[in-house]
Amino acid sequence: MRVWVLTRKELKLRNLRELMRVRKISFKAWLKNVEVDNIVLWDITTKILLNVKYIDERLYNTLKNLPCGSLIEISGYWCGSIFCVENVKVLHKPLKEELACIDDLPEDPVEFTRKYYLYVRNPRYARVIKTYSHILELARIILRKHGFIELPTIITGHVSDPGLRGAVKALVQLYGDFFELQSSLIMYKQLYASIFDKIFYIARNVRIEPVENIKTGRHLVEFTQIDIESALGGEEELIRFAETIVYKIISRIISKYNDLVEEDRLRILEEQITKPPYPRLTYEEAVEEVKKMGYSVRFGEELSFEAEKALTEKYNTPIWILHFPTKARGFYYIEDPGKSGFNVDYNLLLPGGYGEVLDGGCREYRYEKLFEKIKWHGENTSKYSWFLEIARAGLIRPTCGWGLGVERLVSYIHGLRHIAFATPHPRLPGLIGP
């Protein structure tokens, strides 16, 4: 837990920095502890030790009698390096201070998930949630600047992404029929990119992961993706745009929101997130590299988490893996015209074992190929009738896109040991938080 000693000369709280330009200031914070000459507060993201003196002794008594976790507005001015408290306004008092002032987060992600609602006041967790919010804000700014329009996310549908790599789609019964909760928006992205050229969703997805995936530290049942699709660029343009947006988001966190991230972690980010382009390996090249490192990978299989980690440690930057075997991925990727049996697709891996943060590719749009691939994957073509209808009519244009996993990016930025700590609402394989 970081503690800033708040003085007139050294004030490191970003949301209070502007207030230092005036002699009188007022700010809100939660009360932790009160002594005669200091107060311990926290302001969502940082614990504060404030050296004080009271203009009126009754102010000390007011604070001393408040329960821990009370929300106060404190006003005063600087007397040299001491903050002179002029007024205290009590905004809220908890009824159970033992629940309002929990100091530490559990190490166990299972324990944390079961009771995460009690830890949302903890500055350590609050910093993560703020980072999550800033990532969405920064992504929206960049995407809109590049001409993308945002569409509202979809929750239910007739069918969703079948290429879940071990996960299962969730069903919900509505009006006497079964519908799927969206695990990916690829077909919808193809539809609207064919009309508006460049679109994006901030998509909430649901995938029923195997229970054992709770141990990976990388899997959630419910998660957020920044999902984009473009009819105006091919594989090269979308790869360059993807690595640029990842670089810009992390660089902005480092430069503008560095108070949210521990100093040691900031140094690692500055070392690893260099200006793109990032190294690229084909799937075949990646398999050969990890085999030389002693990892066993059968052709067409995903790299193990350990193999991915070893690969990224070798480069110590994000790396691309391109062109996976057609049989290993969903029907919606277009086959590489220069190499039969392989897709035009791409994954971006983060350093340090944080795994795939971005998955994308160029899409199949031709009716005959779609119909053939859906059948080959063992899917019922009637479930995809709406999409096949517009493909048959030639209403789907060639597009490429990708999805960026927000929680995995948050987890990497903060160096979290488990992705449960990277989301405001953890839902883990086998364990759904409240």
Secondary structure as the mmCIF struct_conf table of DSSP 4:
data_model
#
loop_
_struct_conf.conf_type_id
_struct_conf.id
_struct_conf.beg_label_comp_id
_struct_conf.beg_label_asym_id
_struct_conf.beg_label_seq_id
_struct_conf.end_label_comp_id
_struct_conf.end_label_asym_id
_struct_conf.end_label_seq_id
STRN STRN1 VAL A 3 LEU A 6
BEND BEND1 ARG A 8 LYS A 9
HELX_RH_AL_P HELX_RH_AL_P1 ARG A 14 ARG A 17
HELX_RH_3T_P HELX_RH_3T_P1 GLU A 18 ARG A 21
BEND BEND2 VAL A 22 ARG A 23
STRN STRN2 LYS A 24 VAL A 34
BEND BEND3 VAL A 36 ASP A 37
STRN STRN3 ASN A 38 TRP A 42
BEND BEND4 ILE A 44 THR A 45
STRN STRN4 LYS A 47 TYR A 54
BEND BEND5 ILE A 55 ASP A 56
HELX_RH_AL_P HELX_RH_AL_P2 GLU A 57 LYS A 64
TURN_TY1_P TURN_TY1_P1 ASN A 65 ASN A 65
BEND BEND6 LEU A 66 LEU A 66
HELX_LH_PP_P HELX_LH_PP_P1 PRO A 67 PRO A 67
TURN_TY1_P TURN_TY1_P2 CYS A 68 GLY A 69
STRN STRN5 LEU A 71 CYS A 79
TURN_TY1_P TURN_TY1_P3 GLY A 80 SER A 81
STRN STRN6 ILE A 82 HIS A 92
BEND BEND7 LEU A 95 LEU A 95
HELX_RH_AL_P HELX_RH_AL_P3 GLU A 97 ALA A 100
BEND BEND8 GLU A 107 GLU A 107
HELX_RH_AL_P HELX_RH_AL_P4 PRO A 109 ARG A 114
TURN_TY1_P TURN_TY1_P4 LYS A 115 LYS A 115
HELX_RH_3T_P HELX_RH_3T_P2 TYR A 116 LEU A 118
BEND BEND9 TYR A 119 TYR A 119
TURN_TY1_P TURN_TY1_P5 VAL A 120 ARG A 121
BEND BEND10 ASN A 122 ASN A 122
HELX_RH_AL_P HELX_RH_AL_P5 PRO A 123 LYS A 145
TURN_TY1_P TURN_TY1_P6 HIS A 146 GLY A 147
STRN STRN7 ILE A 149 LEU A 151
STRN STRN8 THR A 156 GLY A 157
BEND BEND11 HIS A 158 HIS A 158
TURN_TY1_P TURN_TY1_P7 ARG A 165 GLY A 166
STRN STRN9 VAL A 168 VAL A 168
STRN STRN10 LEU A 171 LEU A 174
TURN_TY1_P TURN_TY1_P8 TYR A 175 GLY A 176
STRN STRN11 ASP A 177 LEU A 181
HELX_LH_PP_P HELX_LH_PP_P2 GLN A 182 GLN A 182
BEND BEND12 SER A 183 SER A 183
HELX_RH_AL_P HELX_RH_AL_P6 ILE A 186 PHE A 196
BEND BEND13 ASP A 197 ASP A 197
STRN STRN12 LYS A 198 VAL A 206
STRN STRN13 ILE A 208 ILE A 208
HELX_RH_3T_P HELX_RH_3T_P3 VAL A 211 LYS A 215
BEND BEND14 THR A 216 ARG A 218
BEND BEND15 VAL A 221 VAL A 221
STRN STRN14 GLU A 222 SER A 230
BEND BEND16 ALA A 231 LEU A 232
HELX_RH_AL_P HELX_RH_AL_P7 GLU A 235 LYS A 256
BEND BEND17 TYR A 257 TYR A 257
HELX_RH_3T_P HELX_RH_3T_P4 ASN A 258 LEU A 260
BEND BEND18 VAL A 261 VAL A 261
HELX_RH_AL_P HELX_RH_AL_P8 GLU A 263 GLN A 272
BEND BEND19 ILE A 273 ILE A 273
HELX_LH_PP_P HELX_LH_PP_P3 THR A 274 THR A 274
BEND BEND20 LYS A 275 PRO A 276
HELX_LH_PP_P HELX_LH_PP_P4 PRO A 277 PRO A 277
STRN STRN15 ARG A 280 THR A 282
HELX_RH_AL_P HELX_RH_AL_P9 TYR A 283 LYS A 292
TURN_TY1_P TURN_TY1_P9 MET A 293 GLY A 294
TURN_TY1_P TURN_TY1_P10 PHE A 299 GLY A 300
BEND BEND21 GLU A 301 GLU A 301
HELX_LH_PP_P HELX_LH_PP_P5 GLU A 302 SER A 304
HELX_RH_AL_P HELX_RH_AL_P10 PHE A 305 TYR A 315
TURN_TY1_P TURN_TY1_P11 ASN A 316 ASN A 316
BEND BEND22 THR A 317 THR A 317
STRN STRN16 ILE A 319 LEU A 322
STRN STRN17 PRO A 325 PRO A 325
HELX_RH_3T_P HELX_RH_3T_P5 THR A 326 ALA A 328
BEND BEND23 ARG A 329 ARG A 329
TURN_TY1_P TURN_TY1_P12 PHE A 331 TYR A 332
STRN STRN18 TYR A 333 TYR A 333
HELX_LH_PP_P HELX_LH_PP_P6 ILE A 334 ILE A 334
STRN STRN19 GLU A 335 GLU A 335
HELX_LH_PP_P HELX_LH_PP_P7 ASP A 336 ASP A 336
TURN_TY1_P TURN_TY1_P13 PRO A 337 GLY A 338
BEND BEND24 LYS A 339 LYS A 339
TURN_TY1_P TURN_TY1_P14 SER A 340 GLY A 341
STRN STRN20 PHE A 342 ASN A 343
BEND BEND25 VAL A 344 VAL A 344
STRN STRN21 ASP A 345 LEU A 350
HELX_RH_3T_P HELX_RH_3T_P6 PRO A 351 GLY A 353
TURN_TY1_P TURN_TY1_P15 TYR A 354 TYR A 354
STRN STRN22 GLY A 355 CYS A 362
STRN STRN23 ARG A 363 ARG A 363
HELX_LH_PP_P HELX_LH_PP_P8 GLU A 364 GLU A 364
HELX_RH_AL_P HELX_RH_AL_P11 TYR A 367 TRP A 376
TURN_TY1_P TURN_TY1_P16 HIS A 377 GLY A 378
HELX_RH_3T_P HELX_RH_3T_P7 THR A 381 TYR A 384
HELX_RH_AL_P HELX_RH_AL_P12 SER A 385 ARG A 392
TURN_TY1_P TURN_TY1_P17 ALA A 393 GLY A 394
STRN STRN24 CYS A 400 GLY A 405
HELX_RH_AL_P HELX_RH_AL_P13 VAL A 406 HIS A 414
TURN_TY1_P TURN_TY1_P18 GLY A 415 GLY A 415
BEND BEND26 ARG A 417 HIS A 418
HELX_RH_3T_P HELX_RH_3T_P8 ILE A 419 ALA A 422
BEND BEND27 THR A 423 HIS A 425
STRN STRN25 ARG A 427 LEU A 428
TURN_TY1_P TURN_TY1_P19 PRO A 429 GLY A 430
STRN STRN26 LEU A 431 ILE A 432
#
